[in-house]
């Protein structure tokens, strides 16, 4: 009789383990289901990570290209600024040269503006206009103001 009770307990334990394994198998199947479960979420996230990695590498290549283009444009702009500064510095010397040439010209030629210039203005008027523009730019450093005006202020 004790053997019968031991067999009954052993069979009920095996049945409980069988039910436990069936429930665990269902939960694991739902967990790894690619349509609705956690496996699907992991698969979707994995695909998104791959897409983001590709997009990041494309963005890096584009940024490197844009950086190179920007550096080229900046160097051209700095070179042009240097040329402009030289031109402005040389324009500072022009009034002296034009005063010498005025003394050799006839008075009627000095009174009329050149025919090729539709918007002729006097040098004093242009200098006043440049100085007023510089006064409107408060962020311009003093050395830039002096080169833009054609000399020290």
QUIGI-V292532 format. One line per field, one symbol per residue. ss: DSSP state (@ for helix, = for strand, . for the rest). phi: phi as a letter, one per 40 degrees, with the letter a starting at -180 (. if undefined). A space follows every 50 residues. Layout:
BEGIN
ss=???
phi=???
END
This chain:
BEGIN
ss=.@@@@@@@@@@@@@@@@@@@@@@@@@@@@@@......@@@@@@@@@@@@@ @@@@@@@@@@@@@@@@@@@@@@@@@@@@@@@@@@@@@@@@@@.@@@@@@@ @@@@..@@@@@...........@@@@@@@@@@@@@@.....@@@@@@@@. ...
phi=.ccccccccccccccccccccccccccccccccccbcccccccccccccc ccccccccccccccccccccccccccccccccccccccccccccdccccc cccccccccccbccccbcbcbcccccccccccccccbccccccccccccg icb
END
